Amino acid sequence: MVKFHRRPRPGVAALAVGTALSVVLLTVIGPPAPARAGGQASLQVDINSPIRFIHPQLFGSNVGWNAQSDFMKPDTTLFYPHFLTQVREVGYGAQRFPGGTLASFYHWKRAIGPLQDRQPNTFFGNGSQQSQLGPDEFGQLMELTGATGNVILNHSESLQDARDYVAYMTLPAPGRPITDPADPKYWAGLRAKNGHPAPYDIPWWEVGNEVNTQANAGWLGGSLVSYANGACPVDNVKACLYDFGGTTRFTDEPVGDGADSSQAASVSTGEPAQEKYVDYPPVAPSSVTVSVGGQPWTQVASLSDAASTATVYRLDAATGQIVFGDGVHGAIPPAGSSITASYDSGPHPGFVDFYREMKAVNPAIHVCLGSSSDPTAGGAYFQNLGSTYPYDCVATHPYVRPGNSRAQGQISNSLPEADYNSELLAMPDVLADQVRKLRAKIDQAAGPRAAEVDIVLTEFGQLQSSNPTFEPKYHLTLQQSLLLAGLLREWVDLGVPLAEQYLLAGSPFGSTVPNGNVNVNSAIVGPGPDTVVEPAALVEQLFRPLGGQQQVTVQSDAIPALSLRDGTQLPVLETVAAHSGNTITLVVINQSDRTAVPTTITAAGTQLLRGAVTTLNADSALSYNTPDNPTAVSLHRRPLEATSGQVTATFPAHSVSLIELTFQLNPVPVD
């Protein structure tokens, strides 16, 4: 576990970031400050001052299972070749599945095996889709780039489902057939039977996603019936239920068909022997009331003895299945009638149970709290656990959000363009400070265990609801990618072991299927077969070579500055550098929308020999790629030749550049 700290940024006068960014002010970008008299902007890399190892998993993305049909060949489990080529070129270091809130409704066992044998999954509980992109297809995407995996377990699943999932994805296949599903090796064998003998590299597991929000609460969203731990130390109902388990009650909940819990799915079709399901099994049988058209029907142990007009049903308490009569044995619910259920849901396991059982299957995995999307919230979830109950990591999501408080990472959607873009430049430091504060909370709550707990940023960037009115597709723009670049630079400085931007693939220009993923904040956009790479993906591609190297210091001098309205100065150029062998890797972000910066680059104690610079740029900061113009924002590479052991590069306005240099050490003087 790495202790987070703030790194000073030399070379910019009056850079009062820590103080100024806590003030709620609108800002504008003023003219750049002049360079120091007689001096050109310069960057000096010091390979002899290593800071930390840069985790390759820092450069990741989320994979949403419902993106499937826009990026896969219809009615197959095959991705479009062009999409695979694009994912491979980006080279993600980590990938997360099945995608944020989607995970709160996802049942993994529905999505394994031959496609024709799979069951559908629900789209946010509202409608269902074919489970075309399942755990094994996710595994293919990981292996394509050598990425490590991060899986979200639906916290409304059973302990058995959790154990089986870890086994299916991470255990070696057994040498002989295993027939008992209670044996974890059975599931590893099933994976091999489904075409993948080797285990997937999935060290990171989250129990739930943003469970403190109602959209993701699952069974926690019911009214409290009982806690599994009656002595829960924190007065927060969801936190106590999530951490230790318990039972909740749902009243007049529309029943579903197993893959769809929408209002439409609760309506009787008028067919015989209908099967419906409550959303959150198991249920306490004596607590259940099923109503058809507002009238309660009677639960019976068997329908075989029921009269043809008897308003009865049979219940499977473990699965939540409700079976009605066929008109011979039990009545058929009238067509068009709404069917609801009131029931006690549980008892459900809590995080401490999931942690114990998942680690028993594979002690090498990291099991993370999936409690809160907001780094400033969620303390109750790990305060309950204290230093008594272990957890390996806390997943959190530092996002720019809509609002009026810069200190809370908010920007008003109604700001004019210049003010909006200026506020965005302040956000990397604001969000990084939120992560630092979360680190302090964990250290306080976990006590002696704190050194074992990592913070993982399994989503980050800008919420889709945070979007300025002047550009509906702002999330696709080059300007947005400058935010992502600034955040990645902060995550490197914080030593974060895992970070995944949202989202790998979506279809903001229109999906080919109902309920397709049309998120604007997508890195590769469909529909296929000719998918389009957006600036967000290209930024990841530029940062990815830093992974696996040692971060080293960069001393900057005579860097122009951006003046904010309150007098705060931000450097036009932000940098991060790494070193391995006889190579130096340097990423430079030019935050200015106006100023290109010619810069001399040196490395202390070395002679630079040669290299190349790859720059992400466009005519306008608001440019983005479209199916009609897929290269409006693109990468351009050119060689760099050294003169007198140094190189000079010009960093265009609103750009991100990757510089890769080879060097030789200066000869040691001989007396």
C-alpha positions in Angstrom: 0.0 0.0 0.0 1.4 3.4 -1.1 0.9 6.4 1.1 -0.4 9.3 -1.0 1.3 12.6 -1.0 1.3 15.8 -3.0 4.3 16.3 -5.3 5.5 19.9 -5.7 5.5 21.3 -9.2 8.6 23.4 -9.7 9.1 26.0 -12.3 5.8 28.0 -12.1 5.7 31.0 -9.9 2.8 31.5 -7.4 1.3 28.1 -8.1 -1.1 28.3 -5.1 -3.0 25.2 -6.0 -3.7 23.8 -2.5 -5.3 27.1 -1.3 -6.9 28.5 -4.4 -8.6 25.3 -5.5 -10.6 25.2 -2.2 -12.4 28.4 -3.2 -15.5 28.4 -5.2 -14.8 30.8 -8.1 -15.4 31.0 -11.8 -12.1 31.3 -13.7 -10.9 32.3 -17.1 -7.7 31.6 -19.0 -5.7 34.7 -19.4 -2.7 35.4 -21.6 0.2 33.1 -20.8 2.9 34.5 -18.5 6.1 35.3 -20.3 9.0 32.9 -20.2 11.9 34.0 -18.0 14.1 36.5 -19.7 16.7 35.0 -22.0 15.4 31.5 -21.4 13.4 28.9 -23.4 11.1 26.5 -21.7 13.0 23.5 -20.5 12.4 20.1 -18.9 15.2 18.2 -17.3 14.7 14.5 -16.4 16.6 13.1 -13.5 17.0 9.3 -13.9 18.9 9.1 -10.7 15.9 10.2 -8.6 13.4 7.4 -8.8 10.0 8.1 -7.1 7.9 4.9 -7.4 7.0 2.0 -9.6 4.2 2.9 -12.1 1.6 0.2 -12.1 0.6 -1.0 -15.6 -3.0 -1.5 -14.3 -3.2 2.3 -13.9 -4.2 2.6 -17.5 -7.5 0.7 -17.8 -11.1 0.9 -18.9 -14.6 -0.5 -18.1 -16.2 -3.1 -20.3 -20.0 -3.0 -20.3 -21.7 -6.3 -21.1 -24.5 -4.5 -22.9 -22.2 -2.9 -25.5 -22.2 -6.4 -27.1 -24.2 -6.2 -30.3 -22.6 -3.0 -31.5 -19.1 -4.5 -31.2 -19.7 -8.2 -31.9 -20.9 -10.1 -35.0 -24.6 -10.7 -34.6 -25.6 -14.0 -33.0 -22.0 -15.0 -32.3 -19.5 -14.5 -29.5 -17.0 -12.9 -31.9 -15.8 -9.3 -31.8 -15.5 -7.3 -35.0 -11.8 -7.5 -36.1 -11.5 -3.8 -36.5 -12.6 -3.3 -32.9 -10.1 -5.8 -31.7 -7.3 -4.1 -33.6 -8.2 -0.8 -32.0 -8.3 -2.3 -28.4 -4.9 -4.0 -29.1 -3.4 -0.7 -30.3 -4.6 1.2 -27.2 -3.0 -1.5 -25.0 -5.1 -1.2 -21.9 -3.4 -2.4 -18.8 -6.6 -3.3 -16.9 -10.2 -3.9 -17.8 -13.3 -4.1 -15.6 -16.5 -6.1 -16.1 -19.5 -6.1 -16.4 -19.7 -2.3 -16.1 -20.7 -0.1 -13.2 -24.4 0.0 -12.4 -25.0 -2.9 -14.9 -23.2 -5.1 -12.4 -26.0 -4.6 -9.8 -28.4 -6.5 -12.1 -26.0 -9.0 -13.7 -26.0 -12.8 -13.2 -22.8 -14.3 -14.5 -24.0 -17.9 -14.8 -26.6 -16.8 -17.4 -23.7 -15.8 -19.7 -21.4 -18.8 -19.9 -21.3 -21.7 -22.3 -22.5 -21.9 -25.9 -24.4 -18.8 -27.0 -27.6 -20.8 -27.8 -27.7 -22.2 -24.2 -27.2 -18.8 -22.4 -30.0 -17.0 -20.7 -30.6 -13.3 -21.1 -29.6 -10.7 -18.6 -31.5 -7.6 -17.7 -30.6 -4.0 -18.8 -30.7 -2.0 -15.5 -33.8 -4.1 -14.5 -35.7 -2.7 -17.5 -35.9 -5.1 -20.4 -33.5 -8.0 -21.2 -30.8 -8.7 -23.8 -29.0 -11.7 -25.1 -25.9 -12.5 -22.9 -23.6 -12.3 -25.9 -20.6 -10.7 -24.1 -20.1 -12.9 -21.1 -17.2 -13.7 -18.7 -15.3 -15.6 -21.4 -15.6 -12.9 -24.0 -14.3 -10.4 -21.4 -11.4 -12.8 -20.8 -10.6 -12.6 -24.6 -10.4 -8.8 -24.4 -8.1 -9.0 -21.5 -5.7 -11.4 -23.1 -5.7 -9.4 -26.3 -3.8 -6.6 -24.6 -2.2 -8.5 -21.7 -4.5 -6.6 -19.4 -5.3 -7.7 -15.9 -8.9 -8.1 -14.9 -11.3 -6.5 -12.4 -14.7 -8.1 -11.9 -17.7 -6.7 -10.0 -19.7 -9.3 -8.1 -23.4 -8.6 -7.9 -23.8 -8.3 -4.2 -27.3 -9.7 -4.4 -25.9 -13.0 -5.5 -25.4 -15.9 -3.1 -22.2 -17.0 -1.4 -22.2 -20.1 -3.6 -22.5 -17.9 -6.8 -19.5 -15.8 -5.5 -17.4 -18.9 -4.8 -18.2 -20.4 -8.1 -17.4 -17.2 -10.0 -13.9 -16.9 -8.5 -13.3 -20.5 -9.3 -14.6 -20.2 -12.8 -12.4 -17.2 -13.6 -9.2 -17.8 -11.6 -8.5 -21.5 -10.7 -6.5 -23.9 -12.9 -8.5 -26.5 -14.6 -8.4 -29.9 -12.8 -6.6 -32.9 -14.4 -9.7 -35.1 -14.2 -13.5 -34.4 -14.5 -15.2 -33.1 -11.4 -18.9 -33.7 -11.2 -19.8 -32.0 -8.0 -20.8 -28.3 -8.5 -20.0 -27.7 -4.8 -16.4 -28.3 -5.6 -14.7 -25.1 -6.9 -12.6 -27.2 -9.3 -15.9 -28.2 -11.1 -16.2 -24.6 -12.2 -12.6 -24.3 -13.4 -13.3 -27.5 -15.4 -16.4 -26.1 -16.9 -14.4 -23.0 -18.0 -12.0 -25.4 -19.8 -15.0 -27.3 -21.3 -16.2 -23.9 -22.6 -13.0 -23.4 -24.4 -10.5 -21.8 -22.1 -8.3 -24.3 -20.1 -6.0 -21.6 -18.6 -7.4 -19.4 -15.8 -7.9 -15.7 -16.4 -5.7 -13.1 -14.8 -8.3 -11.4 -12.6 -6.7 -10.3 -9.3 -9.2 -7.6 -8.4 -12.8 -8.3 -7.3 -15.4 -5.8 -6.1 -18.3 -6.8 -4.0 -21.0 -4.6 -5.4 -20.8 -1.3 -7.2 -21.7 2.0 -5.5 -24.1 0.2 -3.2 -24.8 3.4 -1.2 -26.9 4.7 -4.1 -30.5 3.5 -4.6 -29.8 2.6 -8.3 -27.2 0.0 -7.1 -28.6 -1.0 -3.7 -30.2 -4.3 -4.8 -31.6 -6.1 -1.7 -30.1 -3.3 0.5 -32.8 -1.0 -0.9 -35.7 -2.7 1.0 -36.9 -1.7 4.4 -35.0 -3.1 7.4 -36.2 -6.3 8.9 -33.2 -7.5 10.8 -29.4 -7.2 10.9 -27.2 -10.3 10.9 -25.0 -8.3 13.3 -27.2 -6.7 15.8 -24.3 -4.9 17.3 -23.4 -3.0 14.1 -21.2 -0.1 15.3 -22.3 2.6 12.8 -25.9 4.0 12.6 -26.2 3.6 8.8 -28.7 1.0 7.7 -27.2 0.2 4.3 -23.6 0.1 5.6 -24.6 -2.4 8.4 -26.5 -4.6 5.9 -23.8 -4.4 3.3 -21.0 -5.2 5.7 -22.6 -8.0 7.8 -25.8 -9.1 5.9 -29.4 -9.2 7.0 -33.0 -9.2 5.8 -35.1 -6.5 4.2 -38.7 -6.2 3.1 -40.2 -5.3 -0.3 -43.8 -4.3 -0.5 -46.0 -4.6 -3.7 -42.9 -5.1 -5.8 -43.7 -6.0 -9.5 -42.5 -9.5 -10.2 -40.4 -10.2 -13.2 -39.5 -13.1 -15.6 -36.0 -13.7 -14.2 -34.2 -11.5 -16.7 -36.5 -8.5 -16.7 -37.9 -6.9 -13.7 -39.7 -4.0 -15.5 -43.4 -3.2 -15.0 -44.2 -4.7 -18.3 -42.7 -8.1 -17.2 -45.1 -8.2 -14.2 -48.2 -8.3 -16.4 -49.9 -11.7 -16.9 -49.8 -13.0 -20.5 -52.9 -15.1 -19.9 -50.8 -18.3 -20.7 -51.0 -21.4 -18.6 -48.3 -22.3 -16.0 -46.7 -18.9 -16.0 -43.4 -18.5 -14.1 -42.6 -15.2 -12.4 -39.7 -14.2 -10.0 -39.2 -11.8 -7.2 -36.1 -9.6 -7.7 -34.2 -10.5 -4.6 -34.3 -14.1 -3.4 -34.1 -16.0 -1.1 -37.4 -15.2 0.6 -38.9 -16.2 3.9 -41.9 -18.3 2.7 -44.2 -17.2 5.5 -43.6 -13.6 4.7 -44.8 -13.7 1.0 -48.0 -12.2 -0.3 -48.6 -12.5 -4.1 -51.3 -10.3 -5.5 -52.9 -10.6 -9.0 -54.8 -7.5 -10.1 -54.5 -6.2 -6.5 -56.1 -9.3 -5.0 -54.0 -11.7 -2.9 -53.7 -15.3 -4.0 -52.9 -18.3 -1.8 -49.6 -20.1 -1.5 -49.7 -23.9 -1.7 -47.1 -26.6 -1.5 -48.3 -28.2 -4.8 -50.6 -27.2 -7.7 -51.4 -30.9 -8.5 -54.4 -31.0 -6.2 -55.7 -27.5 -6.9 -59.1 -26.9 -8.5 -59.1 -25.3 -11.9 -60.5 -22.0 -10.5 -58.3 -21.9 -7.4 -56.4 -18.7 -7.1 -53.2 -20.3 -5.9 -49.5 -20.3 -6.7 -46.4 -22.4 -5.8 -43.3 -20.7 -4.4 -39.6 -21.8 -4.5 -38.2 -19.8 -1.6 -34.6 -20.3 -2.6 -34.9 -18.9 -6.1 -37.9 -16.6 -5.7 -39.8 -18.5 -8.4 -43.6 -18.1 -8.4 -45.5 -20.7 -10.5 -49.2 -20.3 -11.4 -51.8 -22.8 -12.5 -52.5 -24.1 -16.0 -56.3 -23.8 -15.8 -56.7 -27.4 -14.9 -54.6 -27.4 -11.7 -54.9 -23.9 -10.4 -56.3 -20.8 -12.1 -54.4 -18.8 -14.8 -53.9 -15.1 -13.8 -56.2 -13.1 -16.2 -54.3 -11.6 -19.1 -53.3 -8.0 -18.5 -53.5 -8.2 -14.8 -50.5 -6.9 -12.8 -48.7 -9.3 -10.5 -46.9 -8.0 -7.4 -45.2 -9.6 -4.4 -44.6 -8.5 -0.8 -41.9 -10.5 0.9 -38.9 -10.6 3.3 -35.7 -10.8 1.3 -33.0 -12.8 3.0 -31.2 -13.6 5.0 -28.4 -12.3 2.8 -24.6 -12.5 3.4 -22.6 -9.4 3.9 -19.2 -8.3 2.8 -17.4 -10.1 5.6 -19.0 -13.4 4.4 -18.1 -12.8 0.7 -14.6 -11.9 1.7 -14.1 -15.1 3.7 -15.6 -17.4 1.1 -14.0 -15.8 -2.0 -10.5 -15.8 -0.4 -11.0 -19.4 0.6 -11.3 -20.3 -3.1 -8.3 -18.2 -4.1 -6.3 -16.4 -1.4 -4.3 -14.5 -4.0 -7.2 -12.3 -5.2 -7.9 -8.8 -3.8 -11.5 -8.4 -2.5 -12.6 -4.8 -2.5 -15.4 -2.9 -0.8 -17.7 -1.6 -3.5 -19.5 0.8 -1.2 -19.4 4.4 -2.6 -18.9 6.2 -5.9 -17.8 9.4 -4.1 -14.4 9.5 -2.5 -15.7 12.0 0.1 -18.4 9.6 1.3 -18.7 6.0 2.2 -16.8 6.1 5.5 -19.5 4.1 7.4 -18.8 1.0 5.3 -15.2 0.7 6.5 -15.8 2.2 9.9 -18.0 -0.8 10.6 -15.2 -3.1 9.8 -12.6 -1.2 11.8 -9.4 -3.1 12.3 -11.3 -6.4 13.1 -12.6 -7.4 9.7 -10.2 -7.5 6.7 -10.7 -5.9 3.3 -8.0 -5.6 0.7 -9.1 -2.5 -1.1 -11.7 0.2 -1.4 -13.1 1.0 -4.8 -14.1 4.6 -5.4 -15.0 6.8 -8.4 -13.5 10.3 -8.6 -15.7 12.1 -11.1 -16.3 15.6 -12.2 -20.0 16.2 -11.3 -22.6 18.9 -12.2 -23.0 21.6 -9.6 -21.4 24.8 -8.4 -18.8 23.7 -5.9 -15.3 23.4 -7.4 -14.0 22.2 -4.0 -16.4 19.2 -4.4 -15.3 18.5 -8.0 -18.4 20.2 -9.5 -18.8 22.4 -12.6 -22.0 24.2 -13.6 -23.3 22.9 -17.0 -24.5 26.4 -17.8 -21.1 28.1 -17.9 -19.9 29.6 -21.1 -17.1 27.7 -23.0 -14.1 29.7 -21.7 -15.2 29.5 -18.1 -16.1 25.8 -18.4 -12.8 24.7 -19.9 -11.0 26.8 -17.3 -12.8 25.1 -14.4 -12.0 21.7 -15.9 -8.3 22.5 -15.6 -8.6 22.7 -11.9 -10.3 19.3 -11.5 -7.4 16.9 -11.6 -5.9 18.4 -8.4 -9.4 18.6 -6.8 -10.2 14.9 -7.5 -6.7 13.8 -6.4 -7.2 15.6 -3.1 -10.5 13.7 -2.6 -8.5 10.5 -3.0 -5.9 11.7 -0.5 -8.7 12.4 2.0 -10.2 9.0 1.5 -6.8 7.5 2.2 -6.7 9.4 5.6 -10.2 8.0 6.4 -9.1 4.5 5.7 -5.9 4.9 7.7 -7.9 6.1 10.7 -10.6 3.4 10.5 -8.5 0.4 9.7 -5.7 1.1 12.2 -3.0 -1.6 12.0 -4.7 -3.1 8.9 -4.5 0.1 7.0 -1.1 -0.8 5.4 -2.9 -3.8 3.7 -5.6 -1.7 2.1 -5.3 -0.1 -1.4 -7.5 2.5 -3.0 -8.6 1.5 -6.5 -10.2 3.9 -8.9 -12.4 1.5 -10.9 -14.2 4.4 -12.6 -13.0 8.0 -13.1 -13.4 10.9 -15.4 -16.6 13.0 -15.8 -20.1 11.9 -15.2 -22.3 11.9 -18.2 -24.7 14.2 -16.4 -21.8 16.7 -16.1 -21.9 18.1 -19.6 -21.9 21.7 -20.7 -24.8 23.0 -22.7 -22.6 24.4 -25.5 -21.5 20.9 -26.7 -23.8 17.9 -26.3 -20.9 15.5 -27.1 -18.3 17.2 -24.9 -17.2 13.9 -23.4 -15.8 12.9 -26.8 -13.8 16.0 -27.3 -10.0 16.6 -27.2 -10.7 19.0 -24.3 -12.2 16.2 -22.3 -9.2 14.0 -23.0 -7.0 16.7 -21.5 -8.9 16.2 -18.2 -8.3 12.4 -18.5 -4.6 13.0 -19.1 -4.4 15.3 -16.1 -6.1 12.7 -13.9 -3.8 9.9 -15.1 -0.8 12.1 -14.2 -2.3 12.6 -10.7 -2.9 8.8 -10.3 0.8 8.2 -11.2 1.8 10.7 -8.6 -0.4 9.0 -6.0 0.9 5.6 -6.7 -2.6 4.2 -7.5 -2.3 0.5 -8.3 -5.5 0.3 -10.5 -7.5 2.9 -12.4 -10.1 2.4 -15.1 -11.7 5.2 -17.1 -15.4 4.9 -18.1 -16.1 3.6 -20.8 -14.3 1.3 -23.3 -17.1 1.0 -25.8 -20.4 2.7 -26.5 -22.5 4.0 -29.4 -23.3 7.7 -28.8 -24.1 8.2 -32.5 -26.8 5.6 -32.4 -27.0 1.9 -31.4 -28.2 -0.9 -33.6 -30.2 -2.7 -30.8 -32.8 -1.7 -28.2 -31.1 -0.8 -24.9 -27.7 -0.5 -26.6 -25.1 1.4 -24.7 -25.3 5.0 -26.0 -23.0 6.6 -23.4 -21.2 9.6 -24.7 -18.2 9.1 -22.4 -16.9 6.2 -24.5 -13.4 5.6 -25.7 -14.2 3.5 -28.8 -17.5 4.2 -30.4 -19.8 2.0 -32.5 -21.7 0.5 -34.0 -19.3 -1.8 -35.9 -17.9 -3.2 -38.0 -16.1 0.2 -38.6 -15.7 1.4 -35.0 -14.1 4.8 -34.2 -11.4 5.6 -31.7 -12.0 8.7 -29.6 -9.4 11.0 -27.9 -10.0 9.3 -24.5 -8.6 6.0 -25.9 -5.7 7.8 -27.6 -4.7 9.4 -24.3 -4.6 5.9 -22.7 -2.4 4.8 -25.6 0.0 7.6 -24.9 0.3 6.9 -21.2 0.4 3.1 -21.4 4.2 2.9 -22.1 4.8 4.4 -18.6 3.5 1.3 -17.0 6.0 -1.0 -15.5 8.7 1.7 -15.3 10.1 3.7 -12.5 8.7 7.2 -12.2 11.5 9.8 -12.0 11.5 13.6 -11.3 11.2 16.3 -14.0 12.6 19.8 -13.3 10.8 22.4 -15.3 12.0 25.9 -16.0 10.6 29.0 -17.8 7.2 27.3 -18.4 4.4 29.7 -19.4 1.5 29.8 -17.0 -2.3 30.0 -17.3 -3.8 32.7 -15.1 -7.1 32.0 -13.3 -9.4 34.8 -12.3 -8.4 34.5 -8.6 -4.7 35.0 -9.5 -3.9 31.3 -9.3 -1.2 30.2 -11.8 -1.4 26.8 -13.5 1.5 25.6 -15.6 0.8 25.4 -19.3 2.8 22.1 -19.4 2.2 19.2 -17.0 4.6 16.3 -17.1 5.3 12.8 -15.9 8.4 10.8 -16.7 9.7 7.3 -16.3 12.9 5.5 -16.8 13.9 1.9 -17.7 17.3 0.7 -19.0 18.6 3.3 -21.5 15.3 4.8 -22.3 13.3 7.7 -20.9 9.5 8.0 -21.4 8.0 11.4 -20.9 4.3 12.5 -21.3 3.7 16.2 -21.7 0.2 17.8 -21.5 -0.2 21.3 -23.0 -3.3 22.7 -21.2 -3.4 26.0 -23.1 -5.9 26.4 -25.9 -3.7 29.2 -27.3 0.0 28.6 -26.8 2.4 26.2 -28.4 5.5 25.8 -26.3 9.0 25.1 -27.8 10.8 23.2 -25.1 14.4 21.9 -24.6 14.6 18.5 -23.0 17.7 17.2 -21.2 18.4 14.4 -18.8 20.9 15.0 -16.0 24.1 13.1 -16.2 23.3 11.7 -19.7 23.6 12.5 -23.4 20.3 12.1 -25.2 20.8 10.3 -28.5 17.6 10.1 -30.4 13.9 9.4 -30.0 10.4 10.2 -31.2 7.4 12.3 -30.2 3.8 11.2 -30.7 1.3 13.9 -30.3 -2.5 13.9 -29.9 -3.9 17.1 -31.3 -6.6 18.7 -33.5 -7.6 22.0 -35.0 -9.9 22.7 -32.1 -10.1 21.6 -28.4 -13.7 20.7 -29.1 -12.9 18.4 -32.0 -13.9 14.7 -31.7 -14.0 11.8 -34.1 -17.1 10.7 -36.0 -18.0 7.9 -38.3 -17.8 10.4 -41.2 -14.5 11.9 -39.9 -12.7 9.3 -37.8 -9.4 11.1 -37.7 -10.3 14.6 -36.8 -8.4 14.0 -33.6 -5.4 11.7 -34.2 -1.9 10.8 -33.3 1.1 12.1 -35.2 4.6 10.7 -34.8 7.9 12.2 -35.8 11.5 11.5 -35.0 13.6 13.6 -32.6 17.3 14.0 -33.2 19.6 15.1 -30.4 22.0 18.1 -30.7 24.7 18.4 -28.1 23.0 15.7 -26.0 19.6 17.4 -25.8 16.4 17.5 -27.9 13.9 20.2 -28.7 10.2 19.6 -29.2 7.3 22.0 -29.7 4.1 21.1 -27.8 1.1 22.4 -29.6 -1.9 24.0 -27.9 -4.4 21.6 -26.4 -2.3 18.5 -26.9 -0.9 15.4 -25.2 2.5 14.2 -26.3 4.5 11.0 -25.6 8.3 11.3 -25.9 10.5 8.2 -26.0 14.2 8.8 -25.8 17.4 6.7 -25.7 20.5 8.0 -24.0 24.0 7.2 -22.9 25.5 8.1 -19.6 28.1 11.0 -19.6 31.6 9.6 -19.3 33.2 9.8 -15.9 36.0 12.4 -15.9 39.5 10.9 -15.5 41.8 12.8 -13.2 
